[in-house]
Amino acid sequence: MFSRKTDYPIHSLLKERWSPRAMSGEEMTEEELFPLFEAARWAPSCYNNQPWRYLYAKKNTSHWDKFFALLVDFNKKWCVNAAVLGVIVGKKTFDRNGKFSVTYALDTGASWENLALEGTARGLVVHGMGGFDYEKAKSSLHVPDDHEVLAMFAVGKKAPVSSLPEDLRKDEVGRERKPIRDFIFEGGYK
């Protein structure tokens, strides 16, 4: 394991969360998977609208091939060993009045982060990705027009880096972050 340095003290779970790719290919039970969705459920959202939707397929089920087919070739190389593939969708309107929710993507992102942190806390691999066919996901998964496909993710049990194709092994490290001063601006942009 690598050691990441923070400029200020933060909870170790936040520091340990990253997006590895080495997964064992082992299946996951609902008892192992659903706590991640439970964590996602408890995210904050505007007017408590909870606009997040998670579409998923477990390995060795009738749904797996449909989800796997959405991935770009690069992601197929390592997702073949995932236990679960998922698509993250945000509902763009409020349930209470049907009006557009400006914060639906932010709220859905908060939910996704809860899911990722819960998986990290449980020692699982949780990897979000944008390398897939968004339009194909929308059509093949029957996503309604007032919803937006935002990302995909893979979940699985950890495996040694040596289980990955050789060209992916070098990237199997937690990456550093930009310095805080690169993205915070007191009083606005100057």
TAZI-V633946 format. One record per residue. N is the residue number from 1. PSI is psi as a letter, one per 30 degrees, with the letter a starting at -180 (999 if undefined). BURIAL is b if it has 24 or more other ideal C-beta (glycine too) atoms within 12 Angstrom, else e. Layout:
n: {N;N}
psi: {PSI;PSI}
burial: {BURIAL;BURIAL}
//
This chain:
n: {1;2;3;4;5;6;7;8;9;10;11;12;13;14;15;16;17;18;19;20;21;22;23;24;25;26;27;28;29;30;31;32;33;34;35;36;37;38;39;40;41;42;43;44;45;46;47;48;49;50;51;52;53;54;55;56;57;58;59;60;61;62;63;64;65;66;67;68;69;70;71;72;73;74;75;76;77;78;79;80;81;82;83;84;85;86;87;88;89;90;91;92;93;94;95;96;97;98;99;100;101;102;103;104;105;106;107;108;109;110;111;112;113;114;115;116;117;118;119;120;121;122;123;124;125;126;127;128;129;130;131;132;133;134;135;136;137;138;139;140;141;142;143;144;145;146;147;148;149;150;151;152;153;154;155;156;157;158;159;160;161;162;163;164;165;166;167;168;169;170;171;172;173;174;175;176;177;178;179;180;181;182;183;184;185;186;187;188;189;190}
psi: {k;l;k;k;k;l;f;l;k;l;k;e;e;e;e;f;k;a;i;l;f;j;l;f;f;k;l;k;l;e;f;e;e;f;f;e;e;e;e;e;f;g;l;l;l;k;g;h;f;i;f;k;k;j;k;l;k;k;k;h;l;f;f;e;e;e;e;e;f;f;k;l;e;e;f;e;e;f;f;f;g;l;f;k;k;l;k;k;k;k;k;f;l;k;e;f;g;g;l;k;j;f;g;e;e;e;e;e;e;e;e;e;e;e;e;e;e;e;e;e;f;g;g;l;k;j;j;l;l;f;i;l;j;e;e;e;e;e;e;f;g;h;k;l;f;g;l;k;k;e;l;l;l;k;k;l;k;k;l;l;e;f;f;l;k;e;f;f;e;f;g;h;k;k;l;l;l;l;k;e;f;f;g;k;j;k;g;l;k;999}
burial: {e;e;e;e;e;e;e;e;e;e;e;e;e;e;e;b;b;b;b;b;b;b;b;b;e;e;e;b;e;e;e;e;b;e;b;b;b;e;b;b;e;e;b;e;b;b;e;e;b;b;b;b;b;b;b;b;b;b;b;e;e;e;e;b;e;e;b;b;e;b;b;e;e;e;b;b;b;b;b;b;b;b;b;b;b;b;b;b;b;b;b;b;e;e;e;e;e;e;e;e;b;e;b;b;b;e;b;b;b;b;b;b;b;b;b;b;b;b;b;b;e;b;e;b;b;b;b;b;b;e;e;b;b;b;e;e;b;e;e;e;b;e;b;e;e;e;b;b;b;b;b;b;b;b;b;b;b;b;b;e;e;e;b;b;e;e;e;b;e;e;e;b;e;e;e;e;e;e;e;e;e;e;e;e;e;e;e;e;e;e}
//
